[in-house]
């Protein structure tokens, strides 16, 4: 009966074989990953050690870098909020805390790693770990089903040093299903003169009896499980499998996102795969041009006079300047062979065509590549072309953002909620809109506090409400936009948190938007009274933010620009204040 070790050996052999995607089209996931990795790093598929007259002109990397920049997004685009109509006002605090939490847990690099794997290989495999998920290098897969990665068992290969292996405290223990202890395995591998120990981490739905010590009983059902297995060679040369850990796995701790889906294969069409042909033929042309130039660099002399060849058998290399050569009468004598590269323009034209085609496939305009526009190209047209070229990248960016939302909802929100409930106090910088939001509610709270005090004391309210509130708003704004935020313990214990990745702002070209709004600024300068109009001030704030300036420094209150001292936000009152709605 088949056991886990037989299963692994069979699956590894199957993974190395190609599958039929269509008649005449065979595909290997292992070969695809290798191919993508090699050409991205300026390597040939074979004979990389032989580079004589074999230049590798990498046209993939520049286009890939554009995709990384265009399809990624910032942590600030991930917006957490309280999904409760009565306490939604707390969303500001959650957003500000999340900015701090994301930095501490390197969520920005997580997004970058997702984008790179998604583009380079056509898919990204993410594992749920403590707080920050782990991106699995797809080239580390020892085997998987090449049509659907997560639907069938798959294995991740780890190459571990003895010290790394000893850190795995749950491995090598009999109570965890181990058939060998760690020290015994380390001793065996040392005898094999191995510096690294290969360990396979297998996940998936597998026979239930593989979880028990006795693998001989027939099984009636399969169980989701994890198996940690290693192999060593016996004295007869045969492979012997050993188990370091095995356990039932209630839920598969992985998520997978394919790029441009291709029917009947696990990985989507990758960004590098789109340029396989372009890179291959670019290198072919470059090799032919190099061979031609190498031939053209040689100077070859011809002669029909045996007297010259007999006197100079090694050529003219040792002749002095102005030395005279005797030529037999009636002979042409000595002349030079024409080795000029006459057809090199045909190869250069082919290179240009392949390069242009690669840019089209990779949605990489000249502007995005940093290439200056052709002479006479109108600036507006050039700018509009760059915006349109980003369309496909924005489409894929949307797919990644939806995937990131899923990771947050299923894995990360619970960690954010646990951490936020532990007496948090931190410094944060508020935007212009956030300052206005907080200042208004602070002013309303102060008004209600003052009214309650006077009424309960038997007095009357003589202050003008609007003037009082505006004064408090001005006073609050004057303290600057850097604020210490204090969160009371268990403040968010029962609050339902949710997430949305807002990349709408990335659909706009900020330089173009700022240019269009310059006219608004001219109008503000010509008509200073516009600063008293809240709607016009909102437009001004947006323009300033797109220009890289701090809108809060240009708010309606003059003294705001003079304040630097950080304040404290301890509580933002709800909209349902007793005395002020």
C-alpha positions in Angstrom: 0.0 0.0 0.0 1.2 3.5 -0.8 2.6 5.6 2.0 3.5 9.3 2.3 7.0 8.6 1.1 5.9 6.8 -2.1 3.4 9.5 -2.7 6.0 12.2 -2.5 8.4 10.5 -4.9 5.7 9.8 -7.4 4.4 13.4 -7.2 7.9 14.9 -7.7 8.4 12.8 -10.8 5.0 13.9 -12.2 5.8 17.5 -11.5 8.8 17.3 -13.7 6.7 16.2 -16.7 4.8 18.4 -19.1 1.0 18.5 -19.3 -1.1 19.1 -22.4 -2.9 22.4 -22.4 -4.1 22.0 -26.0 -3.1 20.0 -29.0 0.5 21.0 -29.8 0.9 22.9 -26.6 2.7 21.2 -23.7 3.5 23.1 -20.6 5.6 22.5 -17.4 5.1 24.6 -14.4 8.6 23.8 -13.1 10.1 24.8 -16.5 8.0 27.9 -16.6 9.2 29.2 -13.3 12.9 28.4 -14.2 12.5 30.2 -17.6 11.0 33.3 -16.0 13.6 33.5 -13.3 16.5 33.1 -15.7 15.6 35.6 -18.3 14.6 38.2 -15.7 18.2 37.9 -14.4 19.9 38.1 -17.9 20.6 34.4 -18.1 20.2 32.0 -21.0 18.2 28.8 -20.7 21.4 26.7 -21.3 25.1 27.1 -21.5 25.2 30.2 -19.3 28.9 29.6 -18.7 29.6 30.1 -22.4 29.2 33.9 -23.0 31.7 34.2 -25.9 30.0 36.1 -28.7 26.7 35.6 -26.8 25.4 38.9 -25.4 22.2 38.9 -23.4 20.3 42.1 -24.0 17.7 42.2 -21.2 14.5 43.8 -22.4 12.4 42.3 -19.6 13.6 44.0 -16.5 12.8 47.6 -17.4 9.2 46.6 -18.3 8.9 44.5 -15.1 10.0 47.5 -13.0 7.2 49.5 -14.6 4.7 46.9 -13.6 6.1 46.8 -10.0 5.7 50.5 -9.7 2.3 50.7 -11.4 0.5 47.7 -9.9 1.6 48.2 -6.3 -0.1 50.6 -3.9 0.7 52.1 -0.5 -0.3 51.1 3.0 -2.3 54.3 3.3 -4.6 53.1 0.5 -5.7 50.2 2.8 -8.5 51.8 4.8 -9.8 50.2 8.0 -13.1 51.3 9.4 -15.7 50.5 12.1 -18.6 48.7 10.4 -21.2 50.1 12.8 -23.4 53.1 12.0 -23.5 54.2 15.6 -19.7 54.1 16.2 -18.4 54.7 12.7 -16.8 58.0 13.9 -14.1 55.8 15.5 -12.9 54.9 12.0 -10.5 57.8 12.1 -8.7 56.3 15.1 -8.6 52.9 13.5 -7.1 54.3 10.3 -4.4 56.2 12.2 -3.5 53.2 14.3 -3.4 50.9 11.3 -0.8 53.2 9.7 1.4 52.6 12.7 0.6 48.8 12.9 1.3 48.3 9.2 4.8 49.9 9.5 5.6 47.7 12.5 4.6 44.6 10.6 6.1 45.5 7.2 2.9 45.4 5.3 4.4 47.7 2.7 7.0 45.1 1.8 4.3 42.4 1.8 2.4 44.3 -0.9 5.7 44.7 -2.9 6.4 40.9 -2.7 2.9 40.0 -3.8 3.2 42.3 -6.8 6.6 40.8 -7.8 5.5 37.2 -7.6 2.2 38.0 -9.3 3.9 39.6 -12.2 7.0 37.4 -12.6 5.4 34.0 -12.3 1.8 34.5 -13.1 0.6 33.9 -9.5 1.3 34.5 -5.8 1.0 32.0 -3.0 0.5 33.5 0.5 0.7 31.6 3.8 -1.0 32.8 7.0 1.5 33.3 9.8 1.6 35.4 12.9 0.5 38.9 11.9 2.6 39.3 8.7 1.7 36.7 6.0 4.6 34.9 4.2 5.0 34.9 0.4 6.1 31.5 -0.8 8.7 31.5 -3.5 7.0 29.4 -6.2 10.3 28.0 -7.3 10.5 26.3 -3.8 7.6 24.0 -4.7 8.8 20.4 -4.7 5.6 19.4 -6.4 2.0 20.5 -6.9 -0.9 19.8 -9.3 -0.1 21.8 -12.4 -3.8 22.5 -13.1 -4.9 23.7 -9.7 -2.4 24.4 -7.0 -4.6 24.5 -3.8 -7.1 21.8 -4.8 -4.6 19.0 -4.5 -1.7 18.2 -2.1 1.5 20.2 -2.7 4.9 20.4 -1.0 7.4 23.2 -0.2 11.0 22.3 -0.2 13.2 23.8 2.6 17.0 23.6 2.6 17.9 23.9 6.2 21.1 24.0 8.2 21.4 21.9 11.4 21.0 25.1 13.5 17.8 26.0 11.6 16.5 22.5 12.0 17.1 22.6 15.8 14.9 25.7 16.0 11.8 23.7 15.1 10.8 22.7 18.6 7.8 20.6 17.6 9.6 18.5 15.1 11.3 15.2 15.8 9.0 14.4 18.8 7.3 11.0 18.9 4.1 12.6 20.3 3.9 14.7 17.1 4.1 11.7 14.8 7.9 11.8 14.2 9.7 8.6 13.2 13.1 10.1 13.8 14.5 12.7 16.2 16.3 15.8 14.9 19.7 14.9 16.2 19.6 11.5 14.5 18.7 13.1 11.2 21.5 15.6 11.5 24.0 12.8 12.2 22.9 10.9 9.2 23.1 13.9 6.8 26.6 14.7 8.1 27.7 11.2 7.1 26.4 12.0 3.6 28.6 15.1 3.6 25.6 17.4 3.1 25.8 21.0 4.3 22.0 21.4 4.0 19.2 19.2 5.0 16.3 19.0 2.5 12.9 19.0 4.3 9.6 18.7 2.5 6.5 20.5 4.0 3.4 18.7 2.5 -0.1 20.2 2.8 -3.4 18.9 1.5 -6.1 16.3 1.6 -4.4 12.9 2.2 -5.3 9.5 3.6 -6.3 9.7 7.2 -4.0 6.7 8.3 -1.0 8.7 7.2 -1.6 10.7 10.5 -1.1 7.5 12.6 1.9 5.5 13.4 0.6 2.5 11.5 0.4 3.2 7.7 -0.8 -0.3 6.9 -4.5 0.0 7.5 -6.8 0.7 4.5 -8.4 4.1 4.6 -12.1 5.1 4.1 -11.6 8.9 3.9 -9.1 11.7 3.5 -8.1 14.3 6.0 -6.7 17.8 5.6 -3.2 17.5 7.1 0.4 18.7 7.2 3.4 16.4 6.9 7.0 17.3 7.5 9.2 14.7 5.8 12.9 14.3 4.9 14.8 11.7 2.9 18.3 10.1 3.3 20.1 7.4 1.4 20.5 3.9 2.9 23.6 1.8 2.5 22.2 0.2 -0.6 21.7 3.6 -2.2 17.9 3.6 -1.9 16.0 6.6 -0.5 14.6 6.3 2.9 11.8 8.6 4.1 11.4 9.8 7.7 8.7 11.9 9.3 9.6 14.9 11.5 6.0 16.1 12.2 2.5 15.3 11.1 -0.8 16.7 12.3 -4.4 17.4 11.1 -4.8 20.8 9.6 -8.4 22.1 10.1 -8.0 24.7 7.4 -5.5 25.2 4.6 -3.5 28.3 5.7 -2.8 29.5 2.1 -4.3 31.8 -0.5 -3.5 31.9 -4.2 -4.0 34.6 -6.8 -3.4 33.9 -10.5 -2.6 36.8 -12.8 -4.2 36.5 -16.3 -5.9 33.1 -16.0 -5.0 30.4 -18.6 -7.4 27.5 -18.8 -6.3 24.2 -17.4 -3.1 25.4 -15.7 -2.4 26.5 -12.2 -0.4 29.7 -13.0 -1.8 32.6 -15.0 0.1 34.2 -17.8 3.0 36.1 -16.3 4.4 39.4 -17.3 7.7 37.9 -18.1 6.1 35.0 -20.0 4.5 37.6 -22.3 8.0 38.6 -23.3 9.5 35.1 -23.8 9.5 35.4 -27.6 10.7 39.0 -27.6 13.6 38.2 -25.4 14.6 35.1 -27.3 14.7 36.9 -30.7 16.3 40.0 -29.3 19.2 37.8 -28.0 19.3 36.0 -31.4 19.6 39.2 -33.3 22.2 40.5 -30.8 24.3 37.4 -31.2 24.2 37.6 -35.0 25.2 41.3 -34.9 28.1 40.5 -32.5 29.3 37.7 -34.8 29.1 40.1 -37.7 31.0 42.8 -35.9 33.6 40.3 -34.7 34.2 39.3 -38.4 34.3 42.9 -39.5 36.9 43.7 -36.9 39.4 41.4 -38.6 41.7 42.7 -41.3 42.4 40.1 -43.9 44.9 40.6 -46.8 44.7 38.8 -50.1 47.4 38.3 -52.6 47.9 36.6 -56.0 51.7 37.0 -55.8 53.6 34.0 -54.4 56.6 36.2 -54.0 54.8 38.3 -51.3 53.4 35.3 -49.5 56.7 33.5 -49.4 58.5 36.6 -48.0 55.7 37.4 -45.5 54.2 34.0 -44.5 52.8 35.4 -41.2 51.2 38.4 -42.9 52.2 42.1 -42.6 52.2 42.3 -38.8 56.0 42.8 -38.4 56.5 45.3 -41.2 57.8 48.8 -40.4 56.1 52.0 -41.5 56.7 52.9 -45.2 58.4 49.6 -45.9 58.3 48.6 -49.6 57.0 45.2 -50.9 58.2 43.8 -54.2 55.5 42.8 -56.5 55.9 40.4 -59.5 55.2 42.1 -62.8 51.7 41.3 -64.1 50.3 40.4 -60.7 47.8 42.5 -58.8 49.9 42.1 -55.6 48.2 42.8 -52.3 44.7 44.0 -51.4 42.3 43.8 -48.4 39.3 41.6 -48.2 36.0 43.4 -47.7 34.6 42.2 -44.4 32.2 45.2 -43.8 28.9 44.4 -42.1 26.7 45.2 -45.0 23.4 43.9 -43.7 23.6 45.1 -40.1 20.8 47.5 -40.6 18.4 44.6 -41.2 19.3 43.2 -37.8 18.9 46.6 -36.1 15.5 47.0 -37.6 14.5 43.6 -36.3 15.7 44.6 -32.8 13.6 47.8 -32.9 10.5 45.8 -34.0 10.9 43.3 -31.2 11.6 46.0 -28.6 8.5 48.0 -29.7 6.4 44.8 -29.5 7.7 44.1 -26.0 6.7 47.6 -24.9 3.2 47.1 -26.3 2.7 43.7 -24.6 4.1 45.1 -21.3 2.0 48.3 -21.4 5.2 50.3 -21.1 5.1 53.6 -22.9 8.2 55.6 -23.7 7.4 58.1 -20.9 7.0 55.3 -18.3 10.4 53.9 -19.4 12.0 57.3 -19.0 12.6 57.8 -22.8 12.3 61.3 -24.1 9.5 61.8 -26.7 10.3 62.2 -30.4 10.9 65.7 -31.6 7.7 67.5 -32.3 5.5 65.4 -30.0 2.9 67.7 -28.3 3.4 67.6 -24.5 -0.4 67.0 -23.9 -0.4 64.1 -26.3 2.7 62.6 -24.7 1.2 62.9 -21.2 -2.2 61.5 -22.3 -0.4 58.4 -23.9 1.4 57.8 -20.6 -2.0 57.8 -18.7 -3.6 55.4 -21.2 -0.6 53.1 -21.0 -1.3 52.6 -17.3 -4.8 51.2 -18.0 -3.8 47.6 -17.9 -1.6 48.1 -14.9 -4.6 49.7 -13.1 -6.8 46.7 -14.0 -4.3 44.3 -12.4 -3.8 46.6 -9.5 -7.5 46.3 -8.8 -7.1 42.5 -8.7 -4.3 42.7 -6.2 -6.2 45.1 -4.0 -9.2 42.8 -3.9 -6.9 39.9 -2.9 -5.3 42.1 -0.2 -8.8 42.9 1.2 -9.4 39.2 1.5 -6.1 38.7 3.3 -7.0 41.4 5.8 -10.6 40.2 6.4 -9.6 36.5 6.9 -6.2 36.9 8.6 -5.1 40.4 9.6 -8.1 42.2 11.1 -8.1 40.1 14.2 -4.4 40.9 14.9 -5.1 44.7 14.4 -8.1 44.4 16.8 -6.1 42.5 19.4 -3.3 45.0 19.3 -5.5 48.2 19.3 -7.2 47.1 22.6 -3.9 47.3 24.5 -3.7 50.9 25.8 -2.2 52.4 22.7 -0.7 55.9 22.5 1.2 57.2 19.5 2.0 60.3 17.4 0.1 60.7 14.1 -0.1 63.4 11.4 -3.6 64.3 10.4 -4.6 65.5 7.0 -6.6 68.8 6.4 -9.9 67.0 6.2 -9.2 64.9 9.3 -8.2 68.0 11.3 -11.5 69.7 10.3 -13.4 66.6 11.2 -11.8 66.3 14.7 -11.8 70.1 15.3 -15.6 70.4 14.6 -16.4 67.5 17.0 -14.1 68.9 19.6 -15.8 72.3 19.4 -19.3 70.7 19.7 -18.2 68.7 22.7 -16.9 71.9 24.4 -20.1 73.7 23.6 -22.2 70.9 25.1 -19.9 70.8 28.2 -20.2 74.5 28.7 -24.0 74.4 28.3 -24.4 71.5 30.7 -22.3 73.3 33.3 -24.3 76.5 33.2 -27.7 74.9 33.1 -26.9 72.6 36.1 -25.4 75.6 37.9 -28.7 77.5 37.5 -27.3 80.0 35.0 -28.2 80.8 31.4 -26.3 80.4 28.2 -25.5 83.9 26.8 -22.8 82.9 24.3 -23.5 82.8 20.6 -23.3 79.1 19.6 -21.8 79.6 16.1 -19.2 82.0 17.4 -18.3 79.8 20.3 -17.9 76.7 18.0 -15.9 78.6 15.4 -13.6 80.0 18.2 -12.9 76.5 19.5 -12.3 75.1 16.0 -9.8 77.9 15.4 -8.2 77.3 18.7 -7.9 73.5 18.0 -6.5 74.0 14.5 -3.9 76.4 15.8 -2.2 73.7 17.7 -1.0 72.0 14.5 -1.7 68.7 12.7 0.6 66.4 14.7 -1.4 64.8 17.5 -0.8 62.1 20.1 -3.7 59.6 19.9 -4.6 57.7 23.0 -6.8 54.6 22.8 -8.4 53.4 26.0 -8.0 49.7 26.7 -10.8 47.5 25.2 -12.2 50.5 23.4 -12.5 48.5 20.2 -13.2 45.1 21.8 -16.7 44.8 20.5 -16.4 46.9 17.4 -16.7 45.1 14.0 -13.8 46.2 11.9 -13.7 45.9 8.1 -11.4 47.0 5.3 -11.4 48.4 1.8 -8.4 49.2 -0.4 -9.1 52.5 -2.0 -7.0 52.9 -5.1 -9.4 55.3 -6.8 -6.9 58.1 -6.4 -4.3 56.1 -8.3 -6.4 56.2 -11.4 -5.6 59.9 -11.8 -2.4 61.4 -13.1 -1.5 63.7 -10.3 0.7 66.0 -12.4 -2.0 66.4 -14.9 -4.6 67.0 -12.2 -2.4 69.6 -10.5 -1.9 71.4 -13.8 -5.6 71.5 -14.4 -6.2 73.0 -10.9 -3.6 75.7 -11.3 -6.4 77.8 -12.8 -8.3 77.4 -9.5 -5.2 78.7 -7.6 -5.0 81.7 -9.9 -8.7 82.4 -9.1 -8.0 82.2 -5.3 -5.1 84.6 -5.5 -7.3 87.0 -7.6 -10.2 86.6 -5.2 -9.1 86.1 -1.6 -12.7 85.9 -0.4 -12.8 82.4 -1.8 -10.9 81.3 1.3 -14.1 81.9 3.3 -16.0 79.4 1.0 -15.7 75.8 2.5 -16.3 74.2 -0.9 -13.6 76.2 -2.6 -11.2 75.5 0.3 -11.7 71.8 -0.2 -10.6 72.2 -3.8 -7.6 74.2 -2.7 -6.7 71.5 -0.2 -6.8 68.8 -2.9 -4.6 70.8 -5.2 -2.0 71.4 -2.5 -1.9 67.7 -1.6 -1.3 66.8 -5.2 1.5 69.3 -5.4 3.3 67.8 -2.4 2.4 70.6 0.0 0.7 70.3 3.4 -2.8 71.8 3.1 -3.1 72.2 6.8 -0.5 75.0 6.6 -2.8 76.9 4.4 -6.0 76.4 6.3 -8.6 79.1 7.0 -7.0 80.0 10.4 -3.9 82.2 10.0 -2.3 81.1 13.3 -2.4 77.4 12.2 0.8 77.9 10.3 2.6 79.0 13.4 1.8 76.0 15.6 4.2 73.1 16.0 3.3 71.6 19.4 1.7 68.2 19.2 -1.7 67.9 20.8 -3.6 64.9 22.1 -6.7 63.2 20.8 -8.3 61.1 23.6 -11.8 60.9 22.4 -13.8 62.0 19.3 -17.4 62.5 20.4 -20.1 60.8 18.4 -22.5 62.7 16.3 -25.3 61.9 18.8 -24.3 64.4 21.5 -27.1 65.0 24.0 -27.3 68.8 23.3 -26.1 69.0 19.7 -26.9 66.7 16.9 
